[in-house]
Amino acid sequence: MSHLPPDLDPAVRADAWIGDAVLALYVREWILQMNHGTMDGELFMQLTSNQFLRLIGNATAVEARIGTAYKQGGLAQGFDYITTHLRPKMEQRITTLRKKAHR
């Protein structure tokens, strides 16, 4: 096991590279479902940015955990990881954004 910070560990970064793609697909599908087929690039950015991911932990480490889940069990397991560990924060973020929009 490496003692490097997640941002510098090549293995963690490789898992994060995959995790980023899984997260992007999850969020895009979720947005289309929520918006009845309408895309929302701004919301996508809000839910996938490193700034948002840092609410959960180190952004690279968060994406790496998604990538690891994907490698262990495919897209379903990657999506399950996101649903369990990130979606509650995503829902909070959406609520906050909607409140700001209605001010």
Order of alpha helices (4+ residues) and beta strands (2+ residues): alpha-alpha-alpha-alpha-alpha
